[in-house]
Amino acid sequence: MVLGQPPYFGLDLNTPLPLSEELTKRLRMADESGYDLFSVMDHPYAGDRHEAYAALGYALGHTRRISGYVGVTNLPLRPAPVLARTVAALSALSGGRFVLGLGSGGIWDRIAQFGAQRLSPGDAVTAFEEAITLIGKLTGGGAAPVTFDGRFYQVTKAMPAPVPTPKIWTGANGPRALAITGRLTDGWIPSFGADWLSERYRTSRPLVDRAAQEAGRHPSDVISYFNFGGALVDHDLPATRDAEGRWQGGSTRQWIEELTGAVLEHGAGGFNTQVANAAGEADLDTARRFADEVIPAVRAAVTAH
């Protein structure tokens, strides 16, 4: 099913080699419960993990309702014209259950191990903007062939895929990338696990909003989608955040209160969750409990407001 209206709830999937029965069970549970999305990370230089887009294709093929995304795609290792074809295929084969997460590249020492050209921060952002533009041109079903002559990507008379352009969410970090996110994309995933109460979010989100408005868009056209983890325990905790203000977790009631407030008071568009039990384990039972107890209650509270 194509994503409906936010807030969205995502389940972070761990994908270590080999494919475990636990992973398959998590996929089945997420598809049958209240989760909207699952996510996989893109670190192809890590030999002990499944390649992200192969894992994503497997997961989409083994689910019927839930959408998926790579959070976020390691663009320097995936040339944009070919990535556009991958995106189109996954979206078409899954019935539109795909969101494109994009990043400009972060761990350059590891990226360079795979032979990619090391880019300056400014050049990486330029390539990032070109990629977003080109992927939009190579999807969407236009009738005219695409020619694109950028600094980093060149395409000559390539036919666009007859598939709608998927939602694009970025892991932007820095003024230029944040402005590109506001002008051209559908969502922003704050980096380093920053949430709605963090200084990073308070100083960065206005740059997204301003760029969206200057492009004739409404800031709400670009959702904030947070990586947000913590413990789900049986009793209220005396403090749900640590001394640095980072969320630690809490009871079902405390989770519901926190996430409802994030949506209603801070405009949160969704949460990619990795919820652990009291022992710190992100196990299947706790993920299912979160889907049963927290997600529907937050949805109901937001709808009732």
C-alpha positions, -999 to 999 in steps of 0.1 A, spaced: 0 0 0 13 35 -9 19 56 22 -11 76 34 -10 106 56 16 111 83 26 105 110 44 74 98 58 47 120 88 27 108 107 -3 120 144 -4 117 156 -38 104 190 -52 113 203 -71 83 234 -90 93 246 -119 73 234 -146 70 197 -140 66 182 -150 100 148 -164 108 145 -135 132 147 -110 104 120 -128 84 97 -128 115 103 -91 120 92 -84 85 61 -105 88 52 -89 121 57 -53 107 36 -61 76 7 -74 97 8 -47 124 6 -10 125 40 -1 110 40 19 78 76 14 68 107 -7 73 142 6 68 177 -8 60 210 10 62 234 14 32 269 5 42 282 -17 14 318 -15 27 306 -36 57 311 -72 46 290 -86 74 258 -70 63 234 -76 35 237 -52 6 209 -26 12 190 -27 -21 192 -64 -23 178 -67 12 151 -40 4 140 -60 -27 138 -92 -7 118 -75 20 94 -59 -4 89 -92 -22 81 -109 11 55 -83 23 22 -70 9 13 -38 27 43 -21 43 66 3 25 104 3 26 133 26 22 171 27 25 180 51 52 198 66 35 212 56 1 250 60 -1 249 81 -33 287 83 -40 286 45 -45 254 44 -65 255 65 -97 223 85 -100 212 74 -135 214 37 -126 199 44 -92 169 60 -110 163 27 -128 166 7 -96 141 31 -79 116 28 -108 118 -10 -107 114 -14 -70 85 11 -70 67 -6 -99 72 -42 -86 60 -33 -51 30 -13 -62 45 20 -51 56 8 -16 89 26 -18 104 58 -5 138 69 -17 161 79 11 192 99 -2 224 110 14 254 129 -1 280 106 16 295 107 50 322 81 58 345 90 30 374 68 41 352 38 38 336 50 6 370 55 -10 378 18 -1 353 9 -28 370 31 -54 347 61 -54 362 95 -60 365 114 -27 346 147 -30 349 179 -10 318 187 11 307 213 -14 311 190 -44 293 162 -26 263 185 -21 264 196 -58 263 159 -68 235 153 -44 214 181 -59 221 168 -94 211 133 -84 177 144 -70 170 164 -101 181 136 -125 161 109 -107 130 131 -109 136 135 -147 142 98 -152 110 88 -134 75 102 -137 65 88 -171 74 118 -193 72 113 -230 104 132 -240 139 117 -238 161 132 -210 194 149 -217 212 161 -186 246 178 -186 257 183 -150 291 185 -134 289 150 -120 261 133 -141 256 133 -178 227 115 -196 219 117 -233 185 110 -247 174 86 -220 137 77 -218 121 82 -184 105 52 -167 67 51 -168 66 50 -130 56 79 -107 86 95 -89 86 82 -54 88 103 -23 123 114 -16 136 119 19 171 131 26 196 128 55 207 164 48 232 180 72 245 215 64 229 247 50 231 239 13 218 204 16 190 215 39 179 241 14 179 215 -14 158 193 8 133 222 13 132 230 -24 131 196 -40 121 168 -17 94 154 5 111 147 38 141 153 60 157 127 84 177 147 109 212 132 113 229 117 144 196 107 159 186 143 165 150 147 177 125 175 179 139 188 212 176 189 200 196 220 191 204 204 158 168 202 149 159 237 162 187 253 141 183 232 110 146 228 104 141 266 98 165 263 68 143 236 53 112 257 59 126 288 44 138 271 13 104 254 8 86 288 11 110 304 -13 103 277 -38 65 283 -35 59 253 -13 45 249 22 69 238 49 46 209 57 52 195 23 86 183 37 80 161 67 105 155 95 111 118 100 131 110 131 153 80 139 141 75 175 149 46 198 147 37 235 134 12 260 97 2 263 93 -9 299 64 -20 322 64 10 345 68 48 343 105 59 345 113 89 368 131 105 338 125 97 301 155 117 289 191 117 301 212 146 314 219 156 277 182 156 268 183 124 248 153 101 250 159 70 270 124 54 268 96 48 292 63 31 298 36 27 271 19 58 286 52 78 284 59 68 248 24 77 238 26 111 255 60 118 240 52 109 204 18 125 204 34 157 216 61 155 189 34 154 163 10 180 177 35 204 192 65 200 170 51 189 137 68 155 136 59 136 104 71 101 116 94 80 136 118 52 125 119 32 157 143 8 173 125 0 205 143 -22 231 132 -41 261 143 -34 297 175 -54 291 184 -32 260 175 -59 234 156 -48 203 137 -81 202 106 -91 182 82 -92 212 90 -56 221 86 -44 185 52 -61 184 42 -46 217 51 -12 204 29 -18 174 0 -30 195 1 -5 224 18 27 212 12 32 175 -27 30 175 -29 51 207 -7 79 191 -28 78 159 -60 81 179 -47 110 199 -35 129 168 -68 122 150 -89 134 180 -70 166 183 
